[in-house]
């Protein structure tokens, strides 16, 4: 432990500056204007992996953005850890809400991060957290403490659905063969109470289109006689929840796992203040499925939310029309055992069935993924728990996340490996939002903790 702390302390400024260099590259995978920047970031990651000590590093071409693969095999008889991360980032919009330019990283003190936080797009999601693993390898190589084999698979399309990863993994099972997968793309409870994410929700994302008349109509001449697609769409959406905020799609809950009261009691041990939660969001009360707490609603229960809705005239002033079309984007967060393709079909069939004959409805599926749960009695979880306990001085709490990382289920299906989600971000780090940041403490603490995972995992594997 002392050797780890000494190396991190002696190289702290370089670790920070190298991450800042990576954050300066605007690797926005969703916008083709940044194509070359995304490719340049892959090259930069390759360079850092080589410097960290990988024997073999390659840029693997895919139908989309490349995957950076690296490995350090010290003994084929030893266990192998596969590290997954992504080098692409979310778009920075809206730019005017950033306090500093999103791709000009700055370190500023905050109430939660008195030692400073790095403000930049991708600082926490996922460049900062991915880079902890690169630096952890460097540390183990330089201190001659790497106890097992390590492979890296760093992709460039996580923020747009990981379609190329889904193409790459089944075609490279032997290359990616491993004993456990290590991912840092999640968070923890606080800087004094670490946690390990043991569950993720799945996702089904669709877009709906409601069409009424064949053109926009004068609302005075046709109003009251012709269906208004916006009116119809809002009624249809409103009907998707009942008075207890349960989703009304037939069959939606058929495979939802009902946790025992014992499991729910364990979850309730997580430190949580409803008052502080409401205050942070500037809301007077929470809202959700009856019979469940806030933390249960956003982790172990499925949801259906409208992410965007539009149609008709939205410009300045007035324009009295009945629009021809209305649209909405809808996401459903799913719990383990709910198959996202099956749920998408259930949604499509139900939504089309509740439409009045006065309109036509089109449902377009976009993307999705399965939920995931990892057992806390697994070797990987136990190794991670010991590592966190050593560096934080307190045992981590297992938590289920409300978010989705669809590739985790893909890994288990194709590589037959469990994933351990060792996140070091905080809920307050504003990922996907203006002023995203990552605490210097969290970044360095990750570099300290990850080598201990390797040590304990290798010891348990024997």
Order of alpha helices (4+ residues) and beta strands (2+ residues): alpha-alpha-beta-beta-beta-beta-beta-alpha-beta-alpha-beta-beta-beta-beta-alpha-alpha-alpha-alpha-alpha-beta-beta-beta-alpha-beta-beta-alpha-beta-alpha-beta-beta-alpha
